[in-house]
């Protein structure tokens, strides 16, 4: 299982069936094995980014990436044995989300 993250925008095109949601960028996915690492670094589950405005979470992502990069050994102990993922990979994934949030601050984050 993995988390998939993308940044979207909802646009009213004037169509009779209402607004449409368009993907601005597909950030990609990463294994859910590192969910406890993200939760510790962010202070909340990664899925709680869902529905938030990208520009509003940059500071939280900056802090989380810094925590993961500062203490990879401490976070490594949280990865279940035999599972995929690492503190470095978890930090890189948050970094990718952060970069796209900076580039597209008015988009909405979707996390599945």
N, C-alpha and C positions, 0 to 999 in steps of 0.2 A: 504494500500500500504506500502511496505517496501523496504529498501535497502538491497541487497544481495552482499556480498563481498567475494572474493576468491583470492588466489595467484596462479598464473599459470606460466608455463614455456613452451616455444615452442621448440620442438625437431625435428631435421631432422633425420628421421629414415631410410632414403634412399628409402622410398616408392615412387612409381610413381606419386601419387597424392599430393606429397609435404609434408612439415612439419606438425606436429600435435601439438595442444596445449593441455597440460595436467594440470589438477588441482593438485597442490601440497597440498593445504589446503583450505577447505571451512570454512571461518571464521563464516559464519552464516548470519542472517539477523536481522534488527531492524526497528522499525516503522519509516516511513518518517515524522511523526508528529514532530520529534525533529530536522528536517533538519535545521531550523533557528538557533538552538543552535550550531550545528556542524559548520555552516557557520560563526557564530560570533566567536567561539573558534578557528577555523582553519584560518579564514580570507578569505576563499573561500568555495564554495559548496563541500560537501563530494564527489560528483560525479567527481570532478576535480582530484581526486586521480586515476581515471581510466586511465590505460595505463602507469602509472609511475612505476619506479623501486622501489621495497619495501625498500631497504636500503637507498634510497634518501629521504624518507619522515619521518624517525624516529624522527628527531628533531622537525619537525612540529607537529607530533602526541604527542610527549612529552609535548610540550607547550600547545596544545589544551586540553589534559587531565588535566593538572595542572590548567588551567583556569576554567574548568568545576567543578573541585573538590574544588577550592578556593571559588567559589561564586555560590553554588547551588540555593540559594534563588533568586538571580538575574536572573539566567537562567530559573528557574521554571516559572517565569512570562511570558516567551516566549512560553510556551507549551499551545496550544489552549485548552480551557475548554472542558472537555468531551472526550479528545483524549487519546490515549495510549502514553506511554513513560514518561520519567523523566530525569532530568539532571544527576542523578546517573546512570541510564541505558545508557544514551548517552555517558557518560564518560567510562563506562565499555565496551561498544562496541568499542570505539576508542582504549581503552587499549588492547582489544583482537586483533585488527588489528595491533597495535604497536608490541605486543609480537611476532606475526607471521612474521612481517616485520623484526624484529631482528633475528629471527631464520632462515629466508629464504631471505636474503638481495638481492639476484640476481633474484628473481622472479618478475613478473609483476602483479600489482594490477588490478583486474577487479571489477567494481562496477556497478550493474544494479539497 
